[in-house]
Structure formats: C-alpha cells, structure tokens
Amino acid sequence: MTTAEHVEPDIIGMRLAHRVMLRDLRRTAEVAQAISAGRVAATPRRTRALATYLELLAESVHHHHAAEDDILWPVIEKRAGGHIDLTELSDDHSVLDPKLARLREAARALATAPDSEDAAAALALQLAQLRDLLEEHIAEEERDVFPVILRYLSVGDWAEVEAQVRRNGRLSFELPRIADACTPEELATLKKTAGPVIVLMLAIVRRPYRRLERAIWA
C-alpha cells in the first residue's frame, strides 16, 4: 500500500481515554490537596465517595495500561517493530500497579478516618505522584506511539484493538466520564458511531455517576 492509499485509523478513543484519565487525576489531586489543607471539609460522605471514585479510577487506569501491554503493543510490534522501542513505556506500566495499590489504600484510610490529617496528606501525596507520572507518560506515548499507529496500523488492525479493549471496560464509569471530556462535535460523532444502545446506556448511567461527583465536588 502506498502512502497515498493509506487510510489512517481513527484514534479519537485513545485520545479521549488519555484526556479523561488526566482530567480525573488532576481534579481528584486538587480536591485531596484541598482536604489536606483544610479548604474543603473532610466529611464522611465526601471521603467515602472519593474512595469509591478512586477505586474505580484505579481500575480504569489498570485496564488501560494492561490493554496497551497485552493488546496494542503486540500489534505495534508486528506492524512496526523496527520503528519504535516500547521498552520505556512498558517499564512505566510496570510501576503503575503498585502505585495504584497505594492510592487505593490511602483513599480507604481517609474514608475510615476522615478527621485524620495524616491520612489526608498521604492521599494528596499519592495522587500528586500518580498525576505527575501519568502526565509525563501520556505525553511521551502520544508523541512517540500515535504517529506509529497512524502510519503502520490499518483501520482493521485498530478496529480489532478497540473491540478487544472494550470487552472488559466498566461502562457505567467510563461512558459518563468520556461524555464529559468530549467537545460537542466529538460527542455527536461518538453517538453516531456507537449507535442508539450506547446513547441509551449513557442516559442510564449518568445519574448515579453525577451523584457520586456531587458528593465529592459539591
């Protein structure tokens, strides 16, 4: 296939996944820091909701990087192995799970003892560290991996990758977060592409997700 004939995969889904991940890490880090500094009340309701949210967020981050390691990286190696070295990105992934485990523990500790200044400070630190790691990691991934995907993977390759990735995602958490991160034009495109079933699911899952958000940020 010549360059002129090559049709690029549409990687909007991966771009949105990164955007959503960073948005959540930044805003949860901000609220944790505000709790630690005493600017936001550490009520039992807020800290329990934050622990629930961070449990789901940690699960989502794990699913994303595991899908890259197990599904996307092998396809890239097959199509463009000589054009990119994924070692550093994989090494970043290897340190994520222990960090996610410590984040979960810190969130549960604060939910158990909302008045603990030490627990609030520990959670704020864990979130700040994870945010900083993933901001750097995602910037490198988008700089180095995205051009390779667009050049060497076919539309069919990418469709198969996305189909496999979606199988284990928690849509009740992912869908409303993605919808919130989209521009109106992106959301319209996603709804058109995904069809009426996804639109209906979004309408169903948005309300409980909004309740969880309000408990943390209201």
C-alpha positions as CSV (number, residue, x, y, z in Angstrom):
1,M,0.0,0.0,0.0
2,T,1.4,3.4,-0.9
3,T,1.3,6.4,1.3
4,A,-1.3,7.9,-0.9
5,E,-3.6,4.9,-0.5
6,H,-3.1,4.6,3.3
7,V,-6.2,5.4,5.4
8,E,-5.3,6.3,8.9
9,P,-7.1,4.7,11.9
10,D,-9.3,7.0,13.9
11,I,-7.6,7.1,17.3
12,I,-10.1,9.5,19.0
13,G,-11.0,6.8,21.5
14,M,-7.4,6.6,22.8
15,R,-7.1,10.4,22.8
16,L,-10.2,10.7,24.9
17,A,-9.1,7.9,27.3
18,H,-5.9,9.9,27.9
19,R,-7.8,13.2,28.3
20,V,-10.3,11.6,30.8
21,M,-7.5,10.0,32.8
22,L,-5.6,13.2,33.2
23,R,-8.7,15.2,33.9
24,D,-9.7,12.9,36.7
25,L,-6.2,12.7,38.2
26,R,-5.8,16.5,38.2
27,R,-9.2,17.2,39.8
28,T,-9.0,14.4,42.4
29,A,-5.5,15.6,43.3
30,E,-6.9,19.1,43.7
31,V,-9.7,18.1,46.0
32,A,-7.4,15.8,48.0
33,Q,-5.0,18.7,48.5
34,A,-7.8,21.0,49.4
35,I,-9.0,18.5,52.1
36,S,-5.4,18.2,53.4
37,A,-5.1,21.9,53.6
38,G,-8.5,22.3,55.3
39,R,-10.0,24.3,52.5
40,V,-12.6,21.5,51.9
41,A,-14.4,19.7,54.6
42,A,-13.4,16.0,55.1
43,T,-17.0,14.8,55.7
44,P,-17.7,11.1,55.9
45,R,-19.9,11.4,52.8
46,R,-17.2,13.1,50.8
47,T,-14.3,10.9,51.8
48,R,-16.4,7.7,51.2
49,A,-17.4,9.0,47.8
50,L,-13.8,9.9,47.0
51,A,-12.6,6.4,48.0
52,T,-15.2,4.9,45.7
53,Y,-14.3,7.2,42.8
54,L,-10.6,6.5,43.2
55,E,-11.2,2.7,43.4
56,L,-13.0,3.0,40.0
57,L,-10.3,5.3,38.6
58,A,-7.5,2.9,39.6
59,E,-9.4,0.1,38.0
60,S,-9.8,2.2,34.8
61,V,-6.1,3.1,34.7
62,H,-5.1,-0.5,35.2
63,H,-7.4,-1.6,32.4
64,H,-5.9,1.0,30.1
65,H,-2.3,0.1,30.6
66,A,-2.9,-3.6,30.7
67,A,-4.8,-3.3,27.4
68,E,-1.8,-1.5,25.9
69,D,0.6,-4.2,27.1
70,D,-1.5,-7.2,26.2
71,I,-3.4,-6.0,23.1
72,L,-2.0,-2.9,21.4
73,W,1.8,-3.3,21.9
74,P,1.8,-6.8,20.2
75,V,0.0,-5.3,17.2
76,I,2.5,-2.4,17.0
77,E,5.4,-4.9,17.3
78,K,4.0,-6.9,14.5
79,R,3.4,-4.0,12.2
80,A,6.2,-1.6,13.1
81,G,8.6,-3.4,15.4
82,G,11.7,-1.9,13.9
83,H,10.4,1.7,14.0
84,I,9.7,2.1,17.8
85,D,11.0,0.8,21.1
86,L,8.2,0.4,23.6
87,T,10.5,-0.6,26.5
88,E,10.4,2.6,28.4
89,L,6.6,2.9,28.1
90,S,6.3,-0.7,29.3
91,D,8.6,0.0,32.2
92,D,6.3,2.8,33.2
93,H,3.4,0.4,33.2
94,S,5.3,-2.0,35.5
95,V,5.4,0.6,38.3
96,L,1.8,1.7,37.9
97,D,0.1,-1.2,39.7
98,P,2.0,-0.8,43.0
99,K,1.2,3.0,42.8
100,L,-2.5,2.2,42.2
101,A,-2.5,-0.2,45.2
102,R,-1.0,2.5,47.4
103,L,-3.6,5.0,46.1
104,R,-6.5,2.7,47.0
105,E,-5.0,2.1,50.5
106,A,-4.6,5.8,51.1
107,A,-8.2,6.5,49.9
108,R,-9.7,3.8,52.1
109,A,-7.6,5.1,55.1
110,L,-9.1,8.6,54.7
111,A,-12.6,7.2,54.3
112,T,-12.1,5.3,57.5
113,A,-10.7,8.2,59.4
114,P,-12.0,11.5,57.8
115,D,-10.6,13.6,60.5
116,S,-7.0,12.3,60.1
117,E,-4.7,15.0,58.8
118,D,-2.0,12.3,58.1
119,A,-4.5,10.3,56.1
120,A,-5.5,13.4,54.0
121,A,-1.9,14.3,53.4
122,A,-1.0,10.8,52.4
123,L,-3.8,10.6,49.9
124,A,-2.9,14.0,48.4
125,L,0.7,12.9,48.0
126,Q,-0.2,9.6,46.3
127,L,-2.5,11.4,43.9
128,A,0.1,14.1,43.1
129,Q,2.7,11.5,42.3
130,L,0.4,9.4,40.1
131,R,-0.7,12.5,38.3
132,D,2.8,13.6,37.6
133,L,3.9,10.2,36.4
134,L,1.0,9.8,34.0
135,E,1.2,13.3,32.7
136,E,4.8,12.6,31.6
137,H,4.0,9.1,30.4
138,I,1.0,10.1,28.3
139,A,2.9,13.0,26.7
140,E,5.6,10.5,25.7
141,E,3.1,8.0,24.5
142,E,1.2,10.5,22.3
143,R,4.5,11.9,20.9
144,D,6.0,8.5,20.1
145,V,3.2,5.9,19.7
146,F,0.4,7.9,18.0
147,P,2.4,8.6,14.8
148,V,3.4,4.9,14.6
149,I,-0.2,3.8,14.9
150,L,-1.4,6.2,12.3
151,R,1.4,5.2,9.8
152,Y,1.7,1.4,10.3
153,L,-1.6,0.1,11.6
154,S,-4.6,-0.4,9.3
155,V,-8.1,0.6,10.0
156,G,-8.9,-3.1,10.5
157,D,-6.0,-3.5,13.0
158,W,-7.3,-0.6,15.0
159,A,-10.9,-1.8,15.0
160,E,-9.8,-5.1,16.4
161,V,-7.7,-3.5,19.1
162,E,-10.6,-1.3,20.2
163,A,-13.0,-4.2,20.1
164,Q,-10.8,-6.2,22.5
165,V,-10.1,-3.2,24.8
166,R,-13.9,-2.5,25.2
167,R,-14.7,-6.0,26.4
168,N,-13.5,-5.5,30.0
169,G,-14.3,-1.8,30.5
170,R,-16.7,-0.7,33.2
171,L,-19.1,1.3,31.0
172,S,-21.0,2.7,34.0
173,F,-17.9,4.6,34.9
174,E,-16.2,5.1,31.5
175,L,-19.2,6.4,29.5
176,P,-20.2,9.5,31.6
177,R,-16.5,10.5,32.0
178,I,-15.9,10.3,28.3
179,A,-19.0,12.2,27.5
180,D,-17.9,15.0,29.9
181,A,-14.5,15.2,28.3
182,C,-15.8,15.4,24.7
183,T,-16.4,18.6,22.7
184,P,-19.9,18.8,21.4
185,E,-18.7,17.8,18.0
186,E,-16.8,14.8,19.4
187,L,-19.8,13.6,21.4
188,A,-22.1,13.9,18.4
189,T,-19.6,11.8,16.3
190,L,-19.3,9.2,19.1
191,K,-23.0,8.9,19.5
192,K,-23.5,8.5,15.7
193,T,-20.7,5.9,15.5
194,A,-21.7,3.9,18.6
195,G,-25.4,3.8,17.9
196,P,-28.6,4.1,20.0
197,V,-27.6,1.4,22.5
198,I,-24.7,3.4,23.8
199,V,-26.8,6.6,23.9
200,L,-29.4,4.8,26.0
201,M,-26.7,3.4,28.3
202,L,-25.2,6.8,28.8
203,A,-28.6,8.2,29.8
204,I,-29.0,5.4,32.3
205,V,-25.5,5.6,33.9
206,R,-25.2,9.3,34.0
207,R,-27.5,9.9,37.0
208,P,-25.6,7.7,39.6
209,Y,-22.3,9.0,38.3
210,R,-23.5,12.6,38.9
211,R,-24.5,11.7,42.4
212,L,-21.0,10.4,43.1
213,E,-19.5,13.5,41.6
214,R,-21.6,15.8,43.7
215,A,-20.7,14.0,46.9
216,I,-17.0,14.8,46.2
217,W,-17.1,18.2,44.5
218,A,-20.3,19.9,45.5
